[in-house]
Amino acid sequence: MKTKPNYTKISQILCACSILLIVGATFKYKFIHSTVSIMRGPSANLINDKAGKPVGIQMHIGQRPVFAYGNEGGEGDIAMWKYCQSRKYPTLQLLIKIK
């Protein structure tokens, strides 16, 4: 069985960035008063794909990125790259081919 690469770890190595700056899907959480705990809900707050990628970037870092890379070149990566390219300053978009 082929295992999927750990993209979070790859991102940290390639970009030398904090795990806090790596954007991914997020879930809805709620506070449970009776047990004083937080429980993850069954639904996603944000799906990090297609038009959700630029939205996730804005939610996490609050500005258009200078550097964006993807591993597929699908709709999500294209939306993210277009969002990155729309800055008024130079940017870099990268497609990484993983076998």
C-alpha positions in Angstrom: 0.0 0.0 0.0 1.3 3.4 -1.0 1.3 5.9 1.9 0.5 9.6 1.4 3.3 12.0 2.1 3.0 14.2 5.1 2.4 17.6 3.4 2.6 19.6 6.6 6.1 18.3 7.3 7.1 18.8 3.7 5.8 22.4 3.9 7.7 23.1 7.0 11.0 21.8 5.4 10.5 23.5 2.0 9.3 26.8 3.2 11.0 26.9 6.6 7.7 28.1 8.0 5.7 27.6 11.2 3.0 25.0 11.2 0.7 27.9 12.2 1.1 29.3 8.7 0.1 26.1 6.9 -3.5 26.4 5.8 -5.8 23.4 5.8 -9.4 22.3 6.4 -10.9 23.5 9.7 -13.8 22.1 11.7 -16.5 23.6 13.9 -16.0 23.3 17.7 -18.2 24.0 20.6 -17.7 24.5 24.3 -19.4 22.0 26.6 -20.2 23.7 29.9 -21.0 20.5 31.9 -17.6 19.0 31.3 -15.7 22.2 30.7 -14.3 20.9 27.5 -14.2 21.6 23.8 -15.7 19.1 21.3 -15.2 19.0 17.6 -18.5 19.0 15.7 -19.4 16.7 12.8 -19.2 19.4 10.1 -16.4 21.3 8.6 -16.0 25.0 9.0 -13.9 25.3 5.9 -13.0 22.7 3.2 -9.6 23.6 1.9 -10.3 22.9 -1.8 -11.4 24.9 -4.9 -12.7 28.3 -3.9 -12.2 27.4 -0.2 -8.4 27.7 -0.6 -8.2 31.5 -1.0 -10.8 31.8 1.8 -8.7 29.7 4.1 -5.6 31.7 3.3 -7.5 34.9 4.1 -8.9 33.5 7.4 -5.5 32.2 8.6 -3.0 34.9 7.5 -5.2 37.8 6.7 -3.5 38.9 3.4 -2.6 37.6 0.0 0.4 35.3 0.1 3.7 36.1 -1.5 4.4 32.4 -2.1 1.9 29.6 -2.8 2.5 26.0 -3.9 0.4 23.0 -4.7 0.8 19.4 -5.5 -2.0 18.8 -7.9 -2.8 21.7 -10.2 -6.5 21.2 -9.6 -9.2 23.8 -9.1 -8.1 24.6 -5.6 -4.5 25.1 -6.5 -5.5 27.3 -9.4 -7.7 29.5 -7.3 -4.9 29.8 -4.7 -2.4 30.8 -7.3 -4.7 33.4 -8.9 -5.3 34.9 -5.5 -1.6 35.0 -4.8 -0.8 36.5 -8.3 -3.3 39.3 -7.7 -0.9 41.1 -5.3 0.6 44.3 -6.6 4.1 43.0 -5.6 6.1 40.1 -7.1 4.9 36.6 -6.1 5.9 33.0 -6.7 3.6 30.1 -7.4 5.0 26.6 -7.6 3.6 23.2 -8.6 5.3 20.2 -7.0 5.0 16.9 -8.7 4.9 14.0 -6.2 5.1 10.5 -7.6 
